[in-house]
Amino acid sequence: TSAFHVRRAVGCFEKAGIQVHPFPTDFYSGSGAKEGTSLAFTDYIFPDAETFGNTHKICREILGFIMYRIIGYV
């Protein structure tokens, strides 16, 4: 499954009594700097457009995990 969903997916399987060995794919992380460059001070304060655009994914995943917890899936 996508690396973003591993925690929620593993929780669901374990709740059902199924032992899993997760193999996450589709990571959204990296070194932060392009090869051959380093991060400037402002890079820590102002994310680039692509990084900022991906914040909705983590917000949705957090909300999904909370809802799974409330419903009892995890």
N, CA, C, O and CB atoms as a CASP TS submission, in Angstrom:
PFRMAT TS
TARGET T0000
AUTHOR 0000-0000-0000
METHOD Language model
MODEL 1
PARENT N/A
ATOM      1  N   THR     1       0.839  -1.179   0.000  1.00  0.00           N
ATOM      2  CA  THR     1       0.000   0.000   0.000  1.00  0.00           C
ATOM      3  C   THR     1       0.879   1.235   0.000  1.00  0.00           C
ATOM      4  O   THR     1       2.091   1.143   0.197  1.00  0.00           O
ATOM      5  CB  THR     1      -0.952   0.002   1.208  1.00  0.00           C
ATOM      6  N   SER     2       0.282   2.369  -0.217  1.00  0.00           N
ATOM      7  CA  SER     2       1.012   3.621  -0.173  1.00  0.00           C
ATOM      8  C   SER     2       1.570   3.833   1.229  1.00  0.00           C
ATOM      9  O   SER     2       0.919   3.497   2.219  1.00  0.00           O
ATOM     10  CB  SER     2       0.108   4.799  -0.590  1.00  0.00           C
ATOM     11  N   ALA     3       2.759   4.385   1.311  1.00  0.00           N
ATOM     12  CA  ALA     3       3.396   4.619   2.611  1.00  0.00           C
ATOM     13  C   ALA     3       2.521   5.478   3.512  1.00  0.00           C
ATOM     14  O   ALA     3       2.561   5.340   4.735  1.00  0.00           O
ATOM     15  CB  ALA     3       4.759   5.286   2.423  1.00  0.00           C
ATOM     16  N   PHE     4       1.735   6.359   2.916  1.00  0.00           N
ATOM     17  CA  PHE     4       0.845   7.201   3.713  1.00  0.00           C
ATOM     18  C   PHE     4      -0.214   6.392   4.448  1.00  0.00           C
ATOM     19  O   PHE     4      -0.667   6.790   5.521  1.00  0.00           O
ATOM     20  CB  PHE     4       0.175   8.228   2.830  1.00  0.00           C
ATOM     21  N   HIS     5      -0.607   5.265   3.880  1.00  0.00           N
ATOM     22  CA  HIS     5      -1.719   4.481   4.424  1.00  0.00           C
ATOM     23  C   HIS     5      -1.283   3.298   5.281  1.00  0.00           C
ATOM     24  O   HIS     5      -2.132   2.583   5.813  1.00  0.00           O
ATOM     25  CB  HIS     5      -2.571   3.983   3.304  1.00  0.00           C
ATOM     26  N   VAL     6       0.019   3.076   5.424  1.00  0.00           N
ATOM     27  CA  VAL     6       0.495   1.868   6.106  1.00  0.00           C
ATOM     28  C   VAL     6      -0.020   1.779   7.535  1.00  0.00           C
ATOM     29  O   VAL     6      -0.511   0.727   7.946  1.00  0.00           O
ATOM     30  CB  VAL     6       2.015   1.832   6.107  1.00  0.00           C
ATOM     31  N   ARG     7       0.081   2.850   8.293  1.00  0.00           N
ATOM     32  CA  ARG     7      -0.334   2.792   9.701  1.00  0.00           C
ATOM     33  C   ARG     7      -1.800   2.389   9.818  1.00  0.00           C
ATOM     34  O   ARG     7      -2.148   1.539  10.637  1.00  0.00           O
ATOM     35  CB  ARG     7      -0.105   4.151  10.390  1.00  0.00           C
ATOM     36  N   ARG     8      -2.644   2.987   9.013  1.00  0.00           N
ATOM     37  CA  ARG     8      -4.077   2.691   9.064  1.00  0.00           C
ATOM     38  C   ARG     8      -4.355   1.274   8.566  1.00  0.00           C
ATOM     39  O   ARG     8      -5.156   0.559   9.168  1.00  0.00           O
ATOM     40  CB  ARG     8      -4.868   3.713   8.226  1.00  0.00           C
ATOM     41  N   ALA     9      -3.705   0.858   7.477  1.00  0.00           N
ATOM     42  CA  ALA     9      -3.933  -0.473   6.925  1.00  0.00           C
ATOM     43  C   ALA     9      -3.472  -1.565   7.885  1.00  0.00           C
ATOM     44  O   ALA     9      -4.184  -2.546   8.098  1.00  0.00           O
ATOM     45  CB  ALA     9      -3.217  -0.618   5.589  1.00  0.00           C
ATOM     46  N   VAL    10      -2.294  -1.400   8.461  1.00  0.00           N
ATOM     47  CA  VAL    10      -1.785  -2.388   9.414  1.00  0.00           C
ATOM     48  C   VAL    10      -2.723  -2.486  10.616  1.00  0.00           C
ATOM     49  O   VAL    10      -3.014  -3.585  11.088  1.00  0.00           O
ATOM     50  CB  VAL    10      -0.353  -2.018   9.876  1.00  0.00           C
ATOM     51  N   GLY    11      -3.193  -1.349  11.107  1.00  0.00           N
ATOM     52  CA  GLY    11      -4.127  -1.358  12.228  1.00  0.00           C
ATOM     53  C   GLY    11      -5.389  -2.136  11.928  1.00  0.00           C
ATOM     54  O   GLY    11      -5.878  -2.884  12.774  1.00  0.00           O
ATOM     55  N   CYS    12      -5.923  -1.964  10.724  1.00  0.00           N
ATOM     56  CA  CYS    12      -7.145  -2.689  10.343  1.00  0.00           C
ATOM     57  C   CYS    12      -6.908  -4.194  10.277  1.00  0.00           C
ATOM     58  O   CYS    12      -7.709  -4.978  10.787  1.00  0.00           O
ATOM     59  CB  CYS    12      -7.661  -2.187   8.989  1.00  0.00           C
ATOM     60  N   PHE    13      -5.798  -4.596   9.643  1.00  0.00           N
ATOM     61  CA  PHE    13      -5.511  -6.023   9.543  1.00  0.00           C
ATOM     62  C   PHE    13      -5.281  -6.648  10.912  1.00  0.00           C
ATOM     63  O   PHE    13      -5.795  -7.730  11.195  1.00  0.00           O
ATOM     64  CB  PHE    13      -4.297  -6.254   8.659  1.00  0.00           C
ATOM     65  N   GLU    14      -4.508  -5.969  11.768  1.00  0.00           N
ATOM     66  CA  GLU    14      -4.241  -6.514  13.089  1.00  0.00           C
ATOM     67  C   GLU    14      -5.506  -6.581  13.938  1.00  0.00           C
ATOM     68  O   GLU    14      -5.676  -7.510  14.729  1.00  0.00           O
ATOM     69  CB  GLU    14      -3.188  -5.683  13.791  1.00  0.00           C
ATOM     70  N   LYS    15      -6.390  -5.603  13.779  1.00  0.00           N
ATOM     71  CA  LYS    15      -7.671  -5.630  14.497  1.00  0.00           C
ATOM     72  C   LYS    15      -8.484  -6.855  14.081  1.00  0.00           C
ATOM     73  O   LYS    15      -9.226  -7.416  14.888  1.00  0.00           O
ATOM     74  CB  LYS    15      -8.477  -4.332  14.228  1.00  0.00           C
ATOM     75  N   ALA    16      -8.341  -7.271  12.806  1.00  0.00           N
ATOM     76  CA  ALA    16      -9.050  -8.445  12.296  1.00  0.00           C
ATOM     77  C   ALA    16      -8.318  -9.742  12.621  1.00  0.00           C
ATOM     78  O   ALA    16      -8.786 -10.826  12.271  1.00  0.00           O
ATOM     79  CB  ALA    16      -9.241  -8.327  10.793  1.00  0.00           C
ATOM     80  N   GLY    17      -7.154  -9.634  13.301  1.00  0.00           N
ATOM     81  CA  GLY    17      -6.418 -10.834  13.687  1.00  0.00           C
ATOM     82  C   GLY    17      -5.494 -11.367  12.613  1.00  0.00           C
ATOM     83  O   GLY    17      -5.073 -12.522  12.676  1.00  0.00           O
ATOM     84  N   ILE    18      -5.175 -10.552  11.637  1.00  0.00           N
ATOM     85  CA  ILE    18      -4.303 -10.976  10.542  1.00  0.00           C
ATOM     86  C   ILE    18      -2.926 -10.360  10.754  1.00  0.00           C
ATOM     87  O   ILE    18      -2.788  -9.141  10.852  1.00  0.00           O
ATOM     88  CB  ILE    18      -4.893 -10.563   9.152  1.00  0.00           C
ATOM     89  N   GLN    19      -1.907 -11.217  10.824  1.00  0.00           N
ATOM     90  CA  GLN    19      -0.538 -10.731  10.979  1.00  0.00           C
ATOM     91  C   GLN    19      -0.044 -10.249   9.621  1.00  0.00           C
ATOM     92  O   GLN    19      -0.190 -10.948   8.618  1.00  0.00           O
ATOM     93  CB  GLN    19       0.400 -11.845  11.557  1.00  0.00           C
ATOM     94  N   VAL    20       0.537  -9.063   9.589  1.00  0.00           N
ATOM     95  CA  VAL    20       0.999  -8.497   8.319  1.00  0.00           C
ATOM     96  C   VAL    20       2.469  -8.103   8.420  1.00  0.00           C
ATOM     97  O   VAL    20       3.000  -7.857   9.503  1.00  0.00           O
ATOM     98  CB  VAL    20       0.142  -7.272   7.921  1.00  0.00           C
ATOM     99  N   HIS    21       3.087  -8.053   7.283  1.00  0.00           N
ATOM    100  CA  HIS    21       4.441  -7.531   7.128  1.00  0.00           C
ATOM    101  C   HIS    21       4.331  -6.426   6.073  1.00  0.00           C
ATOM    102  O   HIS    21       4.385  -6.702   4.875  1.00  0.00           O
ATOM    103  CB  HIS    21       5.489  -8.673   6.705  1.00  0.00           C
ATOM    104  N   PRO    22       4.180  -5.189   6.517  1.00  0.00           N
ATOM    105  CA  PRO    22       3.925  -4.107   5.562  1.00  0.00           C
ATOM    106  C   PRO    22       5.082  -3.882   4.594  1.00  0.00           C
ATOM    107  O   PRO    22       6.251  -4.011   4.956  1.00  0.00           O
ATOM    108  CB  PRO    22       3.641  -2.826   6.305  1.00  0.00           C
ATOM    109  N   PHE    23       4.735  -3.550   3.376  1.00  0.00           N
ATOM    110  CA  PHE    23       5.702  -3.215   2.336  1.00  0.00           C
ATOM    111  C   PHE    23       5.223  -1.923   1.681  1.00  0.00           C
ATOM    112  O   PHE    23       4.563  -1.961   0.643  1.00  0.00           O
ATOM    113  CB  PHE    23       5.855  -4.383   1.277  1.00  0.00           C
ATOM    114  N   PRO    24       5.551  -0.789   2.280  1.00  0.00           N
ATOM    115  CA  PRO    24       5.046   0.482   1.761  1.00  0.00           C
ATOM    116  C   PRO    24       5.711   0.883   0.444  1.00  0.00           C
ATOM    117  O   PRO    24       6.873   0.565   0.191  1.00  0.00           O
ATOM    118  CB  PRO    24       5.254   1.575   2.790  1.00  0.00           C
ATOM    119  N   THR    25       4.952   1.580  -0.374  1.00  0.00           N
ATOM    120  CA  THR    25       5.449   2.128  -1.637  1.00  0.00           C
ATOM    121  C   THR    25       4.981   3.571  -1.740  1.00  0.00           C
ATOM    122  O   THR    25       4.286   4.065  -0.852  1.00  0.00           O
ATOM    123  CB  THR    25       4.956   1.284  -2.866  1.00  0.00           C
ATOM    124  N   ASP    26       5.347   4.232  -2.790  1.00  0.00           N
ATOM    125  CA  ASP    26       4.829   5.567  -3.096  1.00  0.00           C
ATOM    126  C   ASP    26       5.145   6.573  -1.994  1.00  0.00           C
ATOM    127  O   ASP    26       4.246   7.220  -1.456  1.00  0.00           O
ATOM    128  CB  ASP    26       3.326   5.504  -3.316  1.00  0.00           C
ATOM    129  N   PHE    27       6.424   6.699  -1.663  1.00  0.00           N
ATOM    130  CA  PHE    27       6.845   7.622  -0.620  1.00  0.00           C
ATOM    131  C   PHE    27       6.797   9.064  -1.102  1.00  0.00           C
ATOM    132  O   PHE    27       7.014   9.337  -2.283  1.00  0.00           O
ATOM    133  CB  PHE    27       8.248   7.277  -0.147  1.00  0.00           C
ATOM    134  N   TYR    28       6.514   9.978  -0.197  1.00  0.00           N
ATOM    135  CA  TYR    28       6.470  11.406  -0.503  1.00  0.00           C
ATOM    136  C   TYR    28       7.556  12.157   0.254  1.00  0.00           C
ATOM    137  O   TYR    28       7.354  13.313   0.625  1.00  0.00           O
ATOM    138  CB  TYR    28       5.094  11.985  -0.164  1.00  0.00           C
ATOM    139  N   SER    29       8.676  11.543   0.485  1.00  0.00           N
ATOM    140  CA  SER    29       9.738  12.216   1.224  1.00  0.00           C
ATOM    141  C   SER    29      10.993  12.249   0.370  1.00  0.00           C
ATOM    142  O   SER    29      11.091  11.582  -0.660  1.00  0.00           O
ATOM    143  CB  SER    29      10.010  11.511   2.577  1.00  0.00           C
ATOM    144  N   GLY    30      11.919  13.019   0.815  1.00  0.00           N
ATOM    145  CA  GLY    30      13.185  13.124   0.115  1.00  0.00           C
ATOM    146  C   GLY    30      14.155  13.918   0.955  1.00  0.00           C
ATOM    147  O   GLY    30      13.878  14.238   2.111  1.00  0.00           O
ATOM    148  N   SER    31      15.284  14.232   0.375  1.00  0.00           N
ATOM    149  CA  SER    31      16.308  14.955   1.123  1.00  0.00           C
ATOM    150  C   SER    31      15.936  16.412   1.319  1.00  0.00           C
ATOM    151  O   SER    31      16.482  17.070   2.205  1.00  0.00           O
ATOM    152  CB  SER    31      17.644  14.857   0.416  1.00  0.00           C
ATOM    153  N   GLY    32      15.028  16.927   0.523  1.00  0.00           N
ATOM    154  CA  GLY    32      14.623  18.320   0.653  1.00  0.00           C
ATOM    155  C   GLY    32      15.375  19.251  -0.259  1.00  0.00           C
ATOM    156  O   GLY    32      14.839  20.288  -0.649  1.00  0.00           O
ATOM    157  N   ALA    33      16.587  18.921  -0.609  1.00  0.00           N
ATOM    158  CA  ALA    33      17.388  19.775  -1.490  1.00  0.00           C
ATOM    159  C   ALA    33      17.654  19.038  -2.794  1.00  0.00           C
ATOM    160  O   ALA    33      17.786  17.814  -2.811  1.00  0.00           O
ATOM    161  CB  ALA    33      18.726  20.187  -0.808  1.00  0.00           C
ATOM    162  N   LYS    34      17.730  19.773  -3.858  1.00  0.00           N
ATOM    163  CA  LYS    34      18.090  19.189  -5.142  1.00  0.00           C
ATOM    164  C   LYS    34      19.539  18.735  -5.069  1.00  0.00           C
ATOM    165  O   LYS    34      20.335  19.286  -4.308  1.00  0.00           O
ATOM    166  CB  LYS    34      17.875  20.201  -6.308  1.00  0.00           C
ATOM    167  N   GLU    35      19.873  17.732  -5.862  1.00  0.00           N
ATOM    168  CA  GLU    35      21.230  17.196  -5.836  1.00  0.00           C
ATOM    169  C   GLU    35      22.247  18.296  -6.142  1.00  0.00           C
ATOM    170  O   GLU    35      22.083  19.066  -7.089  1.00  0.00           O
ATOM    171  CB  GLU    35      21.372  16.039  -6.843  1.00  0.00           C
ATOM    172  N   GLY    36      23.281  18.354  -5.336  1.00  0.00           N
ATOM    173  CA  GLY    36      24.335  19.341  -5.543  1.00  0.00           C
ATOM    174  C   GLY    36      24.072  20.685  -4.891  1.00  0.00           C
ATOM    175  O   GLY    36      24.883  21.602  -5.024  1.00  0.00           O
ATOM    176  N   THR    37      22.943  20.824  -4.180  1.00  0.00           N
ATOM    177  CA  THR    37      22.635  22.078  -3.495  1.00  0.00           C
ATOM    178  C   THR    37      22.348  21.793  -2.038  1.00  0.00           C
ATOM    179  O   THR    37      22.224  20.635  -1.639  1.00  0.00           O
ATOM    180  CB  THR    37      21.435  22.797  -4.155  1.00  0.00           C
ATOM    181  N   SER    38      22.244  22.823  -1.255  1.00  0.00           N
ATOM    182  CA  SER    38      21.867  22.662   0.147  1.00  0.00           C
ATOM    183  C   SER    38      20.677  23.562   0.434  1.00  0.00           C
ATOM    184  O   SER    38      20.402  24.505  -0.307  1.00  0.00           O
ATOM    185  CB  SER    38      23.058  22.993   1.097  1.00  0.00           C
ATOM    186  N   LEU    39      19.984  23.261   1.509  1.00  0.00           N
ATOM    187  CA  LEU    39      18.822  24.047   1.869  1.00  0.00           C
ATOM    188  C   LEU    39      19.244  25.386   2.462  1.00  0.00           C
ATOM    189  O   LEU    39      20.171  25.448   3.270  1.00  0.00           O
ATOM    190  CB  LEU    39      17.944  23.279   2.853  1.00  0.00           C
ATOM    191  N   ALA    40      18.570  26.443   2.066  1.00  0.00           N
ATOM    192  CA  ALA    40      18.796  27.763   2.641  1.00  0.00           C
ATOM    193  C   ALA    40      17.876  27.932   3.847  1.00  0.00           C
ATOM    194  O   ALA    40      16.912  27.184   4.009  1.00  0.00           O
ATOM    195  CB  ALA    40      18.551  28.889   1.586  1.00  0.00           C
ATOM    196  N   PHE    41      18.174  28.905   4.681  1.00  0.00           N
ATOM    197  CA  PHE    41      17.360  29.174   5.861  1.00  0.00           C
ATOM    198  C   PHE    41      15.898  29.382   5.485  1.00  0.00           C
ATOM    199  O   PHE    41      15.009  28.881   6.173  1.00  0.00           O
ATOM    200  CB  PHE    41      17.889  30.398   6.603  1.00  0.00           C
ATOM    201  N   THR    42      15.639  30.111   4.406  1.00  0.00           N
ATOM    202  CA  THR    42      14.254  30.390   3.996  1.00  0.00           C
ATOM    203  C   THR    42      13.514  29.143   3.542  1.00  0.00           C
ATOM    204  O   THR    42      12.283  29.118   3.575  1.00  0.00           O
ATOM    205  CB  THR    42      14.239  31.413   2.882  1.00  0.00           C
ATOM    206  N   ASP    43      14.231  28.106   3.118  1.00  0.00           N
ATOM    207  CA  ASP    43      13.577  26.858   2.712  1.00  0.00           C
ATOM    208  C   ASP    43      12.887  26.175   3.887  1.00  0.00           C
ATOM    209  O   ASP    43      11.930  25.425   3.693  1.00  0.00           O
ATOM    210  CB  ASP    43      14.595  25.907   2.087  1.00  0.00           C
ATOM    211  N   TYR    44      13.359  26.426   5.089  1.00  0.00           N
ATOM    212  CA  TYR    44      12.730  25.852   6.275  1.00  0.00           C
ATOM    213  C   TYR    44      11.479  26.628   6.683  1.00  0.00           C
ATOM    214  O   TYR    44      10.624  26.096   7.390  1.00  0.00           O
ATOM    215  CB  TYR    44      13.723  25.820   7.431  1.00  0.00           C
ATOM    216  N   ILE    45      11.369  27.869   6.248  1.00  0.00           N
ATOM    217  CA  ILE    45      10.233  28.718   6.601  1.00  0.00           C
ATOM    218  C   ILE    45       9.162  28.699   5.516  1.00  0.00           C
ATOM    219  O   ILE    45       7.969  28.629   5.811  1.00  0.00           O
ATOM    220  CB  ILE    45      10.701  30.149   6.846  1.00  0.00           C
ATOM    221  N   PHE    46       9.596  28.761   4.260  1.00  0.00           N
ATOM    222  CA  PHE    46       8.678  28.825   3.122  1.00  0.00           C
ATOM    223  C   PHE    46       8.850  27.586   2.259  1.00  0.00           C
ATOM    224  O   PHE    46       9.830  27.491   1.520  1.00  0.00           O
ATOM    225  CB  PHE    46       8.915  30.108   2.286  1.00  0.00           C
ATOM    226  N   PRO    47       7.924  26.632   2.331  1.00  0.00           N
ATOM    227  CA  PRO    47       8.070  25.427   1.502  1.00  0.00           C
ATOM    228  C   PRO    47       7.835  25.758   0.035  1.00  0.00           C
ATOM    229  O   PRO    47       7.202  26.759  -0.302  1.00  0.00           O
ATOM    230  CB  PRO    47       7.089  24.324   1.962  1.00  0.00           C
ATOM    231  N   ASP    48       8.359  24.898  -0.826  1.00  0.00           N
ATOM    232  CA  ASP    48       8.094  25.126  -2.249  1.00  0.00           C
ATOM    233  C   ASP    48       6.642  24.762  -2.559  1.00  0.00           C
ATOM    234  O   ASP    48       5.962  24.146  -1.738  1.00  0.00           O
ATOM    235  CB  ASP    48       9.073  24.297  -3.140  1.00  0.00           C
ATOM    236  N   ALA    49       6.188  25.135  -3.713  1.00  0.00           N
ATOM    237  CA  ALA    49       4.772  24.973  -4.074  1.00  0.00           C
ATOM    238  C   ALA    49       4.334  23.510  -4.050  1.00  0.00           C
ATOM    239  O   ALA    49       3.229  23.204  -3.603  1.00  0.00           O
ATOM    240  CB  ALA    49       4.514  25.561  -5.458  1.00  0.00           C
ATOM    241  N   GLU    50       5.181  22.611  -4.520  1.00  0.00           N
ATOM    242  CA  GLU    50       4.807  21.192  -4.550  1.00  0.00           C
ATOM    243  C   GLU    50       4.637  20.639  -3.135  1.00  0.00           C
ATOM    244  O   GLU    50       3.684  19.908  -2.863  1.00  0.00           O
ATOM    245  CB  GLU    50       5.867  20.374  -5.312  1.00  0.00           C
ATOM    246  N   THR    51       5.545  20.983  -2.250  1.00  0.00           N
ATOM    247  CA  THR    51       5.445  20.528  -0.864  1.00  0.00           C
ATOM    248  C   THR    51       4.191  21.080  -0.207  1.00  0.00           C
ATOM    249  O   THR    51       3.450  20.347   0.447  1.00  0.00           O
ATOM    250  CB  THR    51       6.687  20.946  -0.067  1.00  0.00           C
ATOM    251  N   PHE    52       3.959  22.351  -0.380  1.00  0.00           N
ATOM    252  CA  PHE    52       2.766  22.968   0.198  1.00  0.00           C
ATOM    253  C   PHE    52       1.497  22.346  -0.384  1.00  0.00           C
ATOM    254  O   PHE    52       0.512  22.165   0.332  1.00  0.00           O
ATOM    255  CB  PHE    52       2.775  24.487  -0.048  1.00  0.00           C
ATOM    256  N   GLY    53       1.513  22.024  -1.663  1.00  0.00           N
ATOM    257  CA  GLY    53       0.363  21.412  -2.317  1.00  0.00           C
ATOM    258  C   GLY    53       0.053  20.021  -1.804  1.00  0.00           C
ATOM    259  O   GLY    53      -1.085  19.563  -1.908  1.00  0.00           O
ATOM    260  N   ASN    54       1.050  19.337  -1.251  1.00  0.00           N
ATOM    261  CA  ASN    54       0.847  17.977  -0.745  1.00  0.00           C
ATOM    262  C   ASN    54       0.344  17.933   0.687  1.00  0.00           C
ATOM    263  O   ASN    54       0.077  16.847   1.201  1.00  0.00           O
ATOM    264  CB  ASN    54       2.126  17.207  -0.838  1.00  0.00           C
ATOM    265  N   THR    55       0.206  19.078   1.353  1.00  0.00           N
ATOM    266  CA  THR    55      -0.239  19.059   2.747  1.00  0.00           C
ATOM    267  C   THR    55      -1.645  18.496   2.902  1.00  0.00           C
ATOM    268  O   THR    55      -1.986  17.967   3.960  1.00  0.00           O
ATOM    269  CB  THR    55      -0.188  20.455   3.325  1.00  0.00           C
ATOM    270  N   HIS    56      -2.463  18.602   1.861  1.00  0.00           N
ATOM    271  CA  HIS    56      -3.817  18.048   1.965  1.00  0.00           C
ATOM    272  C   HIS    56      -3.785  16.532   2.149  1.00  0.00           C
ATOM    273  O   HIS    56      -4.692  15.964   2.757  1.00  0.00           O
ATOM    274  CB  HIS    56      -4.635  18.405   0.720  1.00  0.00           C
ATOM    275  N   LYS    57      -2.749  15.876   1.629  1.00  0.00           N
ATOM    276  CA  LYS    57      -2.668  14.426   1.745  1.00  0.00           C
ATOM    277  C   LYS    57      -2.472  13.995   3.198  1.00  0.00           C
ATOM    278  O   LYS    57      -3.120  13.057   3.662  1.00  0.00           O
ATOM    279  CB  LYS    57      -1.529  13.890   0.880  1.00  0.00           C
ATOM    280  N   ILE    58      -1.583  14.676   3.912  1.00  0.00           N
ATOM    281  CA  ILE    58      -1.358  14.305   5.308  1.00  0.00           C
ATOM    282  C   ILE    58      -2.565  14.668   6.158  1.00  0.00           C
ATOM    283  O   ILE    58      -2.909  13.937   7.087  1.00  0.00           O
ATOM    284  CB  ILE    58      -0.100  14.991   5.854  1.00  0.00           C
ATOM    285  N   CYS    59      -3.213  15.790   5.854  1.00  0.00           N
ATOM    286  CA  CYS    59      -4.420  16.171   6.605  1.00  0.00           C
ATOM    287  C   CYS    59      -5.518  15.134   6.424  1.00  0.00           C
ATOM    288  O   CYS    59      -6.187  14.768   7.390  1.00  0.00           O
ATOM    289  CB  CYS    59      -4.926  17.557   6.157  1.00  0.00           C
ATOM    290  N   ARG    60      -5.711  14.658   5.203  1.00  0.00           N
ATOM    291  CA  ARG    60      -6.735  13.639   4.940  1.00  0.00           C
ATOM    292  C   ARG    60      -6.392  12.323   5.626  1.00  0.00           C
ATOM    293  O   ARG    60      -7.280  11.635   6.129  1.00  0.00           O
ATOM    294  CB  ARG    60      -6.893  13.415   3.429  1.00  0.00           C
ATOM    295  N   GLU    61      -5.108  11.968   5.650  1.00  0.00           N
ATOM    296  CA  GLU    61      -4.709  10.714   6.284  1.00  0.00           C
ATOM    297  C   GLU    61      -4.906  10.781   7.797  1.00  0.00           C
ATOM    298  O   GLU    61      -5.350   9.806   8.404  1.00  0.00           O
ATOM    299  CB  GLU    61      -3.247  10.390   5.954  1.00  0.00           C
ATOM    300  N   ILE    62      -4.584  11.908   8.409  1.00  0.00           N
ATOM    301  CA  ILE    62      -4.802  12.074   9.849  1.00  0.00           C
ATOM    302  C   ILE    62      -6.289  11.986  10.164  1.00  0.00           C
ATOM    303  O   ILE    62      -6.687  11.308  11.111  1.00  0.00           O
ATOM    304  CB  ILE    62      -4.226  13.424  10.343  1.00  0.00           C
ATOM    305  N   LEU    63      -7.101  12.662   9.383  1.00  0.00           N
ATOM    306  CA  LEU    63      -8.549  12.603   9.581  1.00  0.00           C
ATOM    307  C   LEU    63      -9.065  11.177   9.384  1.00  0.00           C
ATOM    308  O   LEU    63      -9.918  10.717  10.143  1.00  0.00           O
ATOM    309  CB  LEU    63      -9.264  13.565   8.614  1.00  0.00           C
ATOM    310  N   GLY    64      -8.554  10.483   8.376  1.00  0.00           N
ATOM    311  CA  GLY    64      -8.956   9.092   8.141  1.00  0.00           C
ATOM    312  C   GLY    64      -8.606   8.194   9.316  1.00  0.00           C
ATOM    313  O   GLY    64      -9.405   7.343   9.706  1.00  0.00           O
ATOM    314  N   PHE    65      -7.411   8.376   9.886  1.00  0.00           N
ATOM    315  CA  PHE    65      -7.005   7.559  11.024  1.00  0.00           C
ATOM    316  C   PHE    65      -7.891   7.840  12.235  1.00  0.00           C
ATOM    317  O   PHE    65      -8.282   6.918  12.951  1.00  0.00           O
ATOM    318  CB  PHE    65      -5.533   7.818  11.372  1.00  0.00           C
ATOM    319  N   ILE    66      -8.204   9.106  12.459  1.00  0.00           N
ATOM    320  CA  ILE    66      -9.091   9.469  13.575  1.00  0.00           C
ATOM    321  C   ILE    66     -10.468   8.839  13.393  1.00  0.00           C
ATOM    322  O   ILE    66     -11.037   8.306  14.345  1.00  0.00           O
ATOM    323  CB  ILE    66      -9.221  11.007  13.691  1.00  0.00           C
ATOM    324  N   MET    67     -11.007   8.897  12.178  1.00  0.00           N
ATOM    325  CA  MET    67     -12.321   8.308  11.921  1.00  0.00           C
ATOM    326  C   MET    67     -12.278   6.787  12.077  1.00  0.00           C
ATOM    327  O   MET    67     -13.205   6.202  12.637  1.00  0.00           O
ATOM    328  CB  MET    67     -12.808   8.683  10.511  1.00  0.00           C
ATOM    329  N   TYR    68     -11.224   6.145  11.593  1.00  0.00           N
ATOM    330  CA  TYR    68     -11.091   4.697  11.774  1.00  0.00           C
ATOM    331  C   TYR    68     -11.056   4.351  13.260  1.00  0.00           C
ATOM    332  O   TYR    68     -11.635   3.349  13.679  1.00  0.00           O
ATOM    333  CB  TYR    68      -9.818   4.173  11.070  1.00  0.00           C
ATOM    334  N   ARG    69     -10.378   5.179  14.057  1.00  0.00           N
ATOM    335  CA  ARG    69     -10.305   4.944  15.499  1.00  0.00           C
ATOM    336  C   ARG    69     -11.690   5.097  16.131  1.00  0.00           C
ATOM    337  O   ARG    69     -12.079   4.285  16.971  1.00  0.00           O
ATOM    338  CB  ARG    69      -9.301   5.919  16.159  1.00  0.00           C
ATOM    339  N   ILE    70     -12.429   6.123  15.736  1.00  0.00           N
ATOM    340  CA  ILE    70     -13.780   6.345  16.281  1.00  0.00           C
ATOM    341  C   ILE    70     -14.723   5.210  15.906  1.00  0.00           C
ATOM    342  O   ILE    70     -15.495   4.737  16.740  1.00  0.00           O
ATOM    343  CB  ILE    70     -14.349   7.679  15.778  1.00  0.00           C
ATOM    344  N   ILE    71     -14.661   4.776  14.658  1.00  0.00           N
ATOM    345  CA  ILE    71     -15.546   3.715  14.181  1.00  0.00           C
ATOM    346  C   ILE    71     -15.163   2.359  14.766  1.00  0.00           C
ATOM    347  O   ILE    71     -16.007   1.472  14.895  1.00  0.00           O
ATOM    348  CB  ILE    71     -15.519   3.649  12.658  1.00  0.00           C
ATOM    349  N   GLY    72     -13.882   2.201  15.120  1.00  0.00           N
ATOM    350  CA  GLY    72     -13.435   0.939  15.715  1.00  0.00           C
ATOM    351  C   GLY    72     -12.681   0.053  14.772  1.00  0.00           C
ATOM    352  O   GLY    72     -12.444  -1.114  15.086  1.00  0.00           O
ATOM    353  N   TYR    73     -12.289   0.567  13.611  1.00  0.00           N
ATOM    354  CA  TYR    73     -11.507  -0.243  12.670  1.00  0.00           C
ATOM    355  C   TYR    73     -10.078  -0.445  13.142  1.00  0.00           C
ATOM    356  O   TYR    73      -9.441  -1.439  12.795  1.00  0.00           O
ATOM    357  CB  TYR    73     -11.501   0.404  11.297  1.00  0.00           C
ATOM    358  N   VAL    74      -9.574   0.489  13.928  1.00  0.00           N
ATOM    359  CA  VAL    74      -8.173   0.436  14.384  1.00  0.00           C
ATOM    360  C   VAL    74      -8.152   0.401  15.889  1.00  0.00           C
ATOM    361  O   VAL    74      -7.079   0.355  16.490  1.00  0.00           O
ATOM    362  CB  VAL    74      -7.351   1.648  13.857  1.00  0.00           C
TER
END
